Amino acid sequence: MDIFEEIGKTLSDEIKSTGKHIRKQVRSGPADKHAPIRSNKYLFTKNFYTKAAEWGLSEADAIDVYDNADKKENNIIIKKYTNYELGIEWSADSVTGLPVIDDIWKKND
């Protein structure tokens, strides 16, 4: 095996190894429950998705609360609907400045 074949084999092995590592990271998701999951205008954490599933809510519900809130207090935003209210907890991403929505809940009247 000449030097070029050896370099080619080494590079091929490295590319395969890197690809496996990347696929593993993408499939496993963020390492901690608060790591943001990227979206267009908003960021949602894994914790948000867990809470949203528990309440039967979605990103669209959280965005509606964020954009059309009746009450804003520090990092808590609440929107009242006819028979219930939704609340979210959020913060600003330190890098992008986008809102990071970490929690959502529903309170029936």
Secondary structure, DSSP 8 states (H G I E B T S, - for coil): --HHHHHHHHHHHHHHHHHHHHHHHHHH--SSTTSEEE-SS-EEEHHHHHHHHHHT--HHHHHHHHHS-SEEETTEEEEE-SSEEEEEEEEE-TTT--EEEEEEEEEE-
